[in-house]
């Protein structure tokens, strides 16, 4: 699942005005954080790779986004866990 897939998923539930507003916010946050979508996608993949060493994650429902809270960028990840691995794969 690509980083921008969650925007497509929401398009069925929101109107065009709301979707455009959300996408503009995303672009502005990326600009302020000086992080391109490609860098954010690479970061997302690495986070999932590390977490996957310890838990089995649901790759189909992962959401990672960059938010702007009071002029401070925050990375928010919603990663559903299927089960905890008992032995760590290193």
Backbone bond lengths (Angstrom), bond angles and torsions (degrees), N, CA, C in turn:
res aa  C-N    CA-C-N  psi(-1)  N-CA   C-N-CA  omega(-1)  CA-C   N-CA-C  phi
1 X - - - 1.445 - - 1.515 108.99 -
2 X 1.280 117.31 124.64 1.450 121.67 179.44 1.513 111.30 -78.97
3 X 1.306 115.44 161.25 1.456 121.93 -178.24 1.521 111.99 -57.86
4 X 1.311 118.05 -39.04 1.458 120.87 -175.55 1.526 113.60 -86.20
5 X 1.331 117.33 -1.97 1.464 120.17 179.20 1.525 111.61 -62.90
6 X 1.339 117.31 -31.22 1.464 118.06 -179.46 1.519 111.19 -66.28
7 X 1.329 117.31 -26.61 1.462 119.54 177.01 1.525 110.34 -69.92
8 X 1.316 116.58 -38.32 1.459 121.10 178.15 1.522 110.48 -65.71
9 X 1.337 116.34 -40.15 1.447 121.76 -179.32 1.528 110.54 -61.75
10 X 1.319 116.90 -38.69 1.455 121.29 -179.02 1.523 112.43 -74.01
11 X 1.321 117.71 -19.81 1.456 120.29 -175.14 1.527 112.48 -62.89
12 X 1.318 117.38 -26.51 1.460 119.99 178.30 1.520 112.37 -74.00
13 X 1.341 117.05 -20.37 1.448 121.37 -174.54 1.523 112.93 -103.60
14 X 1.315 119.97 -16.23 1.457 123.42 -175.02 1.519 110.52 -118.91
15 X 1.326 114.75 159.56 1.449 120.02 175.41 1.509 111.22 -79.78
16 X 1.324 117.13 166.61 1.467 122.40 -177.92 1.519 112.33 -59.68
17 X 1.332 117.06 -39.55 1.461 120.76 -179.36 1.529 110.78 -62.70
18 X 1.295 116.81 -44.20 1.461 121.76 -179.55 1.530 111.17 -66.60
19 X 1.325 116.53 -40.23 1.467 120.81 178.95 1.522 110.06 -64.20
20 X 1.321 116.93 -45.47 1.464 120.63 179.78 1.522 110.54 -61.69
21 X 1.312 117.03 -40.45 1.468 121.70 179.21 1.533 110.50 -63.32
22 X 1.328 117.24 -45.15 1.467 121.25 178.89 1.524 111.57 -62.69
23 X 1.308 116.66 -41.56 1.473 120.06 179.70 1.525 111.32 -67.24
24 X 1.324 116.53 -38.48 1.464 119.95 177.03 1.517 110.52 -63.74
25 X 1.320 117.21 -42.51 1.465 120.66 176.82 1.525 110.45 -58.53
26 X 1.337 116.06 -43.37 1.460 120.81 179.90 1.525 111.07 -61.51
27 X 1.317 117.02 -43.37 1.465 121.15 178.89 1.521 110.45 -63.50
28 X 1.329 117.36 -42.94 1.459 121.05 180.00 1.524 112.03 -64.86
29 X 1.314 116.79 -40.67 1.459 120.31 178.74 1.522 110.21 -64.71
30 X 1.339 116.61 -43.07 1.466 119.89 177.59 1.522 110.27 -59.98
31 X 1.318 116.45 -41.59 1.459 120.72 -179.54 1.516 110.93 -63.88
32 X 1.327 116.93 -46.31 1.469 120.86 179.71 1.516 111.91 -64.69
33 X 1.314 117.01 -37.97 1.461 121.17 -178.38 1.522 111.86 -82.50
34 X 1.319 116.87 -5.55 1.467 121.92 -177.61 1.526 111.03 54.61
35 X 1.319 116.27 41.96 1.457 120.98 -179.72 1.524 108.41 -127.46
36 X 1.300 116.43 118.26 1.459 120.89 -179.98 1.528 109.73 -74.02
37 X 1.323 117.58 159.47 1.464 120.23 176.28 1.532 112.44 -58.03
38 X 1.323 117.09 -32.58 1.468 120.41 179.16 1.527 110.78 -66.60
39 X 1.337 116.85 -40.68 1.465 120.56 178.80 1.524 109.87 -67.08
40 X 1.329 116.77 -41.30 1.459 120.34 178.33 1.527 111.08 -63.05
41 X 1.315 117.45 -39.69 1.474 121.10 178.00 1.528 110.14 -65.24
42 X 1.324 117.92 -40.47 1.466 121.18 177.69 1.531 110.43 -64.29
43 X 1.330 116.73 -41.27 1.458 121.96 177.38 1.523 110.46 -61.94
44 X 1.321 115.99 -43.54 1.462 122.06 178.54 1.526 110.69 -58.44
45 X 1.332 116.56 -46.98 1.465 120.82 -179.02 1.527 111.46 -62.91
46 X 1.326 117.17 -41.30 1.462 120.41 -179.85 1.525 111.77 -68.17
47 X 1.322 117.49 -39.73 1.467 120.72 177.43 1.522 109.95 -60.59
48 X 1.325 116.42 -45.77 1.465 120.84 -179.68 1.523 110.90 -64.92
49 X 1.329 116.75 -38.69 1.461 120.88 178.77 1.531 110.65 -61.32
50 X 1.328 117.33 -43.51 1.464 121.25 -179.72 1.525 110.61 -68.39
51 X 1.322 117.48 -46.45 1.461 121.11 -178.91 1.528 110.52 -63.21
52 X 1.323 116.49 -34.03 1.468 121.04 -178.85 1.525 112.83 -66.06
53 X 1.308 118.52 -16.44 1.462 121.37 175.08 1.525 110.99 -67.80
54 X 1.323 116.74 -27.59 1.451 122.00 -173.51 1.529 114.14 -108.68
55 X 1.327 116.23 -28.95 1.465 120.39 -178.51 1.522 110.05 -139.70
56 X 1.329 115.28 155.60 1.462 121.29 174.33 1.526 107.28 -89.12
57 X 1.339 116.93 117.23 1.462 120.93 -175.84 1.520 111.48 -101.36
58 X 1.325 115.26 155.07 1.462 122.66 177.03 1.531 107.58 -88.21
59 X 1.319 117.07 94.18 1.472 122.21 -175.28 1.526 113.50 -63.14
60 X 1.306 118.47 -21.14 1.460 120.95 -177.68 1.525 113.55 -79.81
61 X 1.316 118.27 -15.13 1.461 120.65 -174.78 1.525 113.78 -124.07
62 X 1.306 117.20 23.65 1.464 121.89 179.98 1.522 109.90 -80.61
63 X 1.322 115.40 134.05 1.460 121.35 176.28 1.530 108.33 -127.77
64 X 1.315 116.48 126.42 1.460 122.09 176.48 1.520 107.11 -130.24
65 X 1.325 115.69 129.36 1.462 118.74 -179.49 1.519 110.30 -143.90
66 X 1.294 114.59 157.64 1.453 122.59 177.34 1.520 106.66 -109.05
67 X 1.335 117.23 121.90 1.458 122.21 -178.00 1.518 110.64 -113.70
68 X 1.309 115.06 158.72 1.459 121.73 176.65 1.521 107.98 -114.34
69 X 1.322 116.65 112.85 1.460 122.31 179.41 1.516 108.79 -119.37
70 X 1.333 116.05 107.60 1.466 121.15 178.51 1.524 111.92 53.33
71 X 1.323 115.77 52.15 1.469 122.89 178.77 1.517 113.58 63.19
72 X 1.324 117.32 22.98 1.455 121.48 175.28 1.518 107.83 -129.67
73 X 1.307 116.75 125.90 1.466 121.02 -179.62 1.519 109.59 -78.43
74 X 1.337 115.86 139.04 1.458 121.39 175.41 1.519 109.02 -129.82
75 X 1.312 115.56 141.24 1.453 122.38 176.61 1.525 107.21 -97.04
76 X 1.329 116.59 122.59 1.456 121.72 -178.42 1.519 108.11 -117.23
77 X 1.335 115.50 125.98 1.461 120.25 -179.88 1.521 109.82 -124.30
78 X 1.313 115.79 128.04 1.458 122.83 174.16 1.520 105.93 -112.89
79 X 1.330 116.09 103.43 1.471 121.36 -174.56 1.522 108.98 -122.21
80 X 1.338 117.59 100.27 1.464 120.40 179.16 1.534 111.12 -63.98
81 X 1.324 115.73 136.63 1.468 122.09 -178.68 1.519 108.98 -107.19
82 X 1.336 115.65 126.35 1.463 120.46 177.17 1.520 111.20 -79.91
83 X 1.335 115.94 -47.03 1.457 119.83 177.46 1.520 110.21 -162.90
84 X 1.329 114.89 157.61 1.461 121.18 179.10 1.525 108.01 -88.67
85 X 1.327 115.45 133.59 1.459 119.95 179.04 1.525 108.66 -79.88
86 X 1.290 116.54 135.79 1.461 121.02 -179.13 1.526 112.18 -79.90
87 X 1.321 116.56 -35.63 1.466 120.86 177.99 1.508 107.62 -114.43
88 X 1.309 116.12 130.30 1.456 121.34 -177.96 1.509 110.73 -78.37
89 X 1.354 116.71 132.21 1.462 122.63 175.06 1.511 107.73 -90.58
90 X 1.309 117.14 112.08 1.471 119.88 -178.89 1.490 110.97 -105.50
